[in-house]
């Protein structure tokens, strides 16, 4: 029997009366009914005095500032923005981008194949169609977001190529239509696979069905994105205006010869901060059905205190290497100046209550109020006299028209609350932390918030 009590008109009348008894509420109402409440709550004293100046920087930042446009490819852009830096330095190139569309193409192919196999596996395990696992898989068969280990899978299998050799397309810039086509077709294929399993089809029959389905998937992606060339020749002028050429060579050869000696994705490690009590630090985690490649590398999380992540970023920047990281970008974010700061907004002043940081990080994860929504790159750190980080410079992928010519300022307190993972070279991590990678994996459920990056729900907040 429910113990819930309905709202009474008397109660609502009292709340209304109390609201107008405070003159500030009416002022806030007048302003917020005409303007964006987030803009109204901006703390001008903080935003106007936050300077994009840092005393510990990598040698050179990448050019041009990239733009993922209306897509969820932040994880690919951030990774390629890091990887291009040693490549540009080695070959004396002033402006350069790896092809984001190239990896995007293969991610769509591999992820669709991975998803179809997961559908078949869940059917074999007897997972119900209306059960939570299958429902989770069907909700979003092929989104744009991804994790570091997925990037490693793509680079190791397919290599890289310059953007000039496989440029952007309409559907790479604005992926919503292509994704809609893929989602509806994949759900149709899921029905077919589950019916095959129910009718006791053999494993070979299931795989033959998936192979036929992948022809359709490939054709959709190829029509929307184009098909990457199997070989390419890259011609360019170096910073001395001298003509240079690489190729003809395959993307795999390009990565192996020209990129891997400078930036080997297998030498990098992903460290996360998940403060939930049930997921203790010093353990290795993965998520059920999280990945993008059958037979590929498992997506793993080495869970550590936030201080370990902060130190790893500082040490990497000090060593001249930029850092890929995942965060919840929209919270306490003053967009015009590109400021990520817990004091960027004063919601209490406007609404008489705390907003976005009313719960600690652990509880925000537990109650669905926080998840990773975006990947970017650390390129500089501002240190105090004792060498402690105070603020960080962040390269985003939203063009140089946004923020401070494409860069954000992120404070150390904000880092503690809203940064969830960083990727650095193994040499910037202690043996104790590296030894965690030798542990047996603890598997979290598929819907765990640590599995997101470009989370469709959180990104709308």
C-alpha positions in Angstrom: 0.0 0.0 0.0 1.4 3.4 -1.1 2.3 5.8 1.7 2.7 8.7 -0.8 0.8 11.9 -0.1 -0.5 14.2 -2.8 0.3 17.8 -2.9 -2.4 20.0 -1.5 -3.6 23.3 -2.8 -3.0 24.8 0.6 0.7 23.6 0.5 1.2 25.0 -3.0 -0.4 28.3 -2.0 2.0 28.7 0.9 5.0 27.9 -1.3 3.8 30.6 -3.7 3.3 33.1 -1.0 6.7 32.4 0.5 8.3 32.7 -2.9 7.0 36.3 -3.5 7.8 37.2 0.1 11.5 37.3 -0.9 12.0 40.2 -3.4 15.2 38.6 -4.8 13.1 35.7 -6.1 11.0 38.0 -8.2 14.1 39.7 -9.6 15.5 36.3 -10.5 12.2 35.3 -12.1 12.1 38.5 -14.2 15.6 37.9 -15.5 15.4 34.1 -16.0 12.1 34.2 -17.9 13.8 36.4 -20.5 17.4 35.0 -20.6 19.2 31.7 -20.3 19.3 30.7 -16.6 22.8 29.3 -17.0 24.0 32.7 -18.3 22.2 34.6 -15.5 24.0 32.5 -12.9 27.5 33.2 -14.3 30.0 34.5 -11.7 31.4 37.5 -13.5 34.1 38.1 -10.9 35.5 34.6 -11.6 35.1 34.5 -15.4 36.6 38.0 -15.9 39.7 37.3 -13.8 40.6 33.8 -15.1 43.6 34.1 -17.4 44.7 31.6 -20.0 48.3 31.7 -18.8 50.4 28.7 -17.8 53.9 28.1 -16.6 54.3 24.4 -17.7 53.5 23.7 -21.4 54.2 21.2 -24.1 56.6 22.5 -26.7 54.1 23.2 -29.5 50.4 22.9 -29.8 48.7 21.4 -32.8 47.4 23.4 -35.7 44.8 23.8 -37.0 42.3 23.6 -34.1 40.0 20.8 -35.1 36.2 20.7 -35.4 34.1 17.5 -34.8 31.0 19.5 -35.7 27.7 17.8 -35.1 29.1 14.4 -34.2 30.1 12.4 -31.1 33.6 11.8 -32.3 35.4 13.7 -29.5 37.3 10.6 -28.4 38.8 10.2 -31.9 39.5 13.8 -32.4 41.2 14.1 -29.0 43.3 11.0 -29.6 44.4 12.1 -33.0 45.1 15.6 -31.7 47.6 14.1 -29.3 49.1 11.7 -31.8 49.8 14.4 -34.4 52.1 16.5 -32.2 55.2 14.3 -32.4 54.5 13.5 -36.1 54.4 17.2 -37.0 57.6 17.9 -35.0 59.4 15.0 -36.6 58.5 15.9 -40.2 58.5 19.7 -39.8 54.8 20.1 -40.7 53.2 23.4 -39.5 49.6 22.3 -39.9 48.3 18.7 -40.0 45.4 16.5 -39.1 45.0 12.7 -39.2 41.8 11.6 -40.9 39.1 11.4 -38.2 36.7 10.2 -40.9 39.0 7.2 -41.6 38.8 5.8 -38.1 35.1 6.8 -37.9 34.4 4.6 -41.0 36.1 1.5 -39.5 34.5 2.1 -36.1 31.1 2.1 -37.6 31.8 -1.2 -39.4 33.5 -2.9 -36.4 31.1 -1.6 -33.8 28.1 -2.9 -35.8 29.7 -6.3 -36.1 30.5 -6.3 -32.4 26.9 -5.4 -31.6 25.4 -8.1 -33.8 27.6 -10.7 -32.1 26.5 -9.4 -28.7 22.9 -9.8 -29.7 23.5 -13.4 -30.7 25.4 -14.1 -27.5 22.7 -12.7 -25.3 20.1 -14.8 -27.2 22.2 -17.9 -26.6 22.4 -17.1 -22.9 18.6 -16.9 -22.7 18.5 -13.1 -22.0 14.9 -12.0 -22.5 13.9 -9.5 -25.1 12.4 -7.2 -22.5 15.2 -7.8 -20.0 17.5 -5.0 -19.0 20.6 -6.3 -20.9 18.9 -6.7 -24.3 16.9 -3.5 -23.7 20.2 -1.7 -23.1 21.7 -3.0 -26.3 18.7 -2.2 -28.4 18.4 1.3 -27.1 21.4 2.6 -28.9 23.1 0.0 -31.2 25.7 2.3 -32.7 26.5 5.7 -31.2 29.5 7.9 -32.0 31.1 7.9 -28.5 34.0 5.6 -27.5 36.8 4.8 -25.1 40.6 4.8 -25.4 40.9 1.0 -25.8 38.5 1.2 -28.8 40.8 3.7 -30.4 43.7 1.3 -29.8 41.8 -1.4 -31.6 41.2 0.7 -34.6 44.7 2.0 -34.9 46.4 -1.3 -34.5 44.1 -3.0 -37.1 43.6 -0.3 -39.6 46.4 2.2 -39.1 46.1 5.9 -39.9 46.1 8.3 -42.8 46.3 12.1 -43.3 43.0 13.9 -43.5 43.9 15.2 -46.9 43.8 11.6 -48.2 40.4 10.9 -46.7 38.5 14.1 -45.9 35.3 14.8 -44.1 31.8 14.1 -45.5 28.3 15.3 -44.7 27.7 12.3 -42.5 31.0 12.5 -40.7 30.3 16.1 -39.8 26.6 15.4 -39.0 26.2 11.8 -38.1 22.6 11.7 -36.9 21.1 10.6 -40.2 23.6 7.8 -40.9 23.2 6.6 -37.3 19.5 6.6 -37.7 19.8 4.4 -40.8 22.2 2.0 -39.0 20.1 1.8 -35.8 16.9 0.8 -37.5 18.7 -1.8 -39.7 20.6 -3.2 -36.8 17.5 -3.7 -34.7 15.9 -5.5 -37.7 18.9 -7.7 -37.8 18.7 -8.3 -34.1 15.2 -9.7 -34.5 16.5 -12.0 -37.3 19.4 -13.3 -35.1 17.3 -13.9 -32.0 14.8 -15.9 -34.2 17.7 -17.9 -35.5 18.9 -18.8 -32.0 15.4 -19.6 -30.9 15.1 -22.1 -33.8 18.4 -23.8 -32.7 20.5 -22.6 -35.6 24.1 -23.7 -35.5 27.0 -21.3 -34.6 28.0 -21.5 -38.3 24.6 -20.5 -39.4 24.5 -17.6 -37.0 27.9 -16.3 -38.2 26.9 -16.7 -41.8 23.8 -14.6 -41.1 26.0 -11.9 -39.4 28.3 -11.9 -42.5 25.4 -11.3 -44.8 24.1 -8.5 -42.5 27.5 -6.9 -42.5 27.3 -6.5 -46.3 24.3 -4.2 -45.8 25.9 -2.4 -42.9 29.1 -1.8 -45.0 27.1 -0.5 -47.9 25.2 2.0 -45.7 28.4 3.3 -44.2 30.2 3.4 -47.5 27.4 5.4 -49.1 27.4 7.9 -46.3 31.1 8.3 -45.6 32.8 7.1 -48.8 35.3 4.2 -48.8 38.8 4.9 -47.6 41.6 4.2 -50.1 43.6 1.0 -49.6 46.8 2.9 -50.5 47.6 6.6 -50.6 50.4 9.1 -51.4 50.8 12.0 -49.0 52.5 15.1 -50.5 53.3 18.1 -48.4 55.6 21.1 -47.9 57.6 21.1 -44.6 58.1 24.3 -42.5 61.1 25.1 -44.8 58.7 25.1 -47.8 60.5 22.0 -49.2 58.4 19.4 -51.1 58.1 16.0 -49.4 56.2 12.8 -50.2 55.2 9.7 -48.3 54.0 6.7 -50.2 52.3 5.1 -51.9 51.6 3.0 -48.8 48.8 1.5 -46.8 47.3 3.1 -43.7 48.8 0.3 -41.7 52.2 0.9 -43.2 51.9 4.6 -42.6 51.2 4.1 -38.9 53.9 1.5 -38.5 56.6 3.5 -40.2 55.8 7.1 -39.5 53.7 7.3 -36.4 54.2 4.3 -34.1 57.9 5.0 -33.5 56.8 8.5 -32.3 53.6 7.6 -30.6 52.8 3.9 -29.9 49.2 3.5 -28.7 50.2 0.3 -26.9 52.6 2.2 -24.6 49.7 4.3 -23.2 47.6 3.4 -20.2 44.1 4.5 -19.2 43.6 5.5 -15.5 40.2 6.3 -14.2 38.7 7.8 -11.0 35.5 6.1 -9.8 35.0 7.0 -6.1 32.0 4.7 -5.6 32.5 2.6 -2.5 31.6 -0.7 -4.3 34.4 -0.1 -6.8 37.5 0.3 -4.6 40.7 1.9 -5.9 43.6 -0.3 -7.0 41.4 -2.7 -9.0 40.9 -3.3 -12.7 37.4 -3.0 -14.2 35.6 -3.6 -17.4 32.0 -3.3 -18.6 29.8 -6.0 -20.0 29.4 -5.7 -23.8 31.6 -2.5 -23.9 33.9 -2.5 -27.0 34.0 -2.1 -30.7 35.8 -5.1 -32.1 35.3 -8.8 -31.9 38.7 -10.3 -30.9 39.9 -6.8 -30.1 41.4 -5.3 -26.9 39.1 -5.3 -23.9 38.1 -1.9 -22.6 39.7 -1.8 -19.1 39.7 0.8 -16.3 42.5 1.0 -13.7 40.7 2.8 -10.8 42.9 5.2 -8.8 42.5 8.1 -6.5 42.1 11.5 -8.3 45.5 12.6 -7.0 47.1 9.8 -9.2 45.4 11.2 -12.3 46.4 14.8 -11.5 50.0 13.8 -11.0 50.1 11.7 -14.2 48.8 14.7 -16.2 51.4 17.0 -14.6 54.3 14.6 -15.2 53.2 14.0 -18.8 53.0 17.7 -19.6 56.4 18.2 -17.9 57.7 15.4 -20.1 56.4 17.2 -23.2 53.5 14.9 -23.9 49.9 16.1 -24.2 47.2 14.0 -22.4 43.9 12.6 -23.7 41.2 12.7 -21.0 37.5 12.1 -20.4 35.2 14.3 -18.4 31.7 15.6 -17.9 32.1 18.8 -19.8 28.8 20.6 -19.3 28.8 21.0 -15.5 30.0 24.4 -14.2 31.1 25.3 -17.7 31.1 29.0 -18.8 31.1 28.6 -22.5 32.0 32.1 -23.8 35.3 32.2 -22.0 35.9 28.5 -22.0 36.1 28.2 -18.3 35.6 24.9 -16.4 35.4 26.1 -12.7 33.3 25.1 -9.7 32.8 28.9 -9.2 32.0 29.7 -12.8 28.3 29.8 -11.8 26.6 31.0 -8.6 23.3 29.0 -8.8 22.7 29.6 -5.1 22.5 33.3 -5.7 19.8 32.9 -8.3 17.9 29.8 -7.1 18.6 29.8 -3.4 20.0 26.3 -3.6 23.1 24.5 -4.9 23.0 23.1 -8.4 25.3 20.4 -10.0 27.6 20.0 -7.0 25.0 19.4 -4.4 26.1 15.8 -4.2 29.7 14.4 -4.1 31.1 12.8 -7.2 30.3 9.3 -5.9 26.7 10.1 -5.4 26.3 11.8 -8.7 27.4 8.6 -10.4 25.1 6.5 -8.2 22.1 8.7 -8.8 22.5 9.2 -12.6 23.5 12.8 -12.3 27.0 12.4 -13.7 28.9 10.5 -16.4 31.7 11.1 -18.9 30.3 13.1 -21.8 33.4 14.4 -23.7 37.1 13.8 -24.4 39.6 16.5 -24.8 43.4 17.1 -24.5 45.5 18.7 -21.8 48.4 20.8 -23.2 49.6 22.9 -20.3 49.4 23.2 -16.5 49.5 26.3 -14.2 51.6 25.5 -11.1 51.8 27.3 -7.8 55.2 28.1 -6.1 55.3 24.6 -4.6 54.7 22.9 -7.9 51.1 22.0 -7.3 48.6 22.2 -10.3 46.1 25.1 -10.1 44.7 25.0 -13.6 45.0 23.2 -16.9 44.9 24.3 -20.5 42.6 22.2 -22.6 42.5 21.7 -26.4 38.9 21.0 -27.5 37.6 20.0 -31.0 35.0 22.7 -31.6 37.0 25.0 -33.9 39.0 28.1 -33.1 35.8 30.2 -33.1 34.9 28.9 -29.6 36.4 29.8 -26.2 40.0 31.1 -26.2 40.7 30.3 -29.8 39.6 26.8 -29.3 41.1 26.3 -25.8 39.6 26.0 -22.4 40.8 26.7 -18.9 40.0 24.0 -16.4 40.7 24.5 -12.7 42.1 21.9 -10.3 39.0 21.7 -8.1 36.9 21.1 -11.3 39.3 18.4 -12.3 38.6 16.6 -9.0 34.9 16.7 -9.5 34.3 16.1 -13.2 37.4 14.5 -14.8 37.0 10.7 -14.8 39.9 9.3 -16.9 43.3 10.2 -18.4 45.6 8.4 -20.8 49.4 8.8 -20.3 52.5 6.9 -21.2 53.4 4.0 -18.9 56.6 5.9 -17.9 54.5 8.5 -16.1 52.8 5.9 -13.9 54.2 4.1 -10.8 54.9 0.4 -10.8 52.2 0.0 -8.2 49.6 1.4 -10.5 50.9 -0.5 -13.5 50.7 -3.8 -11.6 46.9 -3.3 -11.3 46.7 -4.1 -15.1 47.9 -7.7 -14.2 44.8 -8.3 -12.1 41.7 -10.3 -13.0 39.0 -8.0 -14.4 36.0 -7.1 -12.3 33.0 -6.9 -14.7 30.5 -4.1 -14.2 27.0 -4.1 -15.8 26.6 -2.8 -19.4 24.7 0.3 -18.2 27.3 1.4 -15.6 27.9 5.2 -16.0 31.7 4.6 -16.3 31.0 3.1 -19.7 29.9 6.3 -21.3 31.8 8.8 -23.4 29.6 11.2 -25.3 26.8 9.9 -23.2 23.5 10.9 -25.0 21.6 11.7 -21.8 24.3 13.5 -19.8 25.5 15.5 -22.8 22.1 17.2 -22.9 22.3 18.5 -19.3 
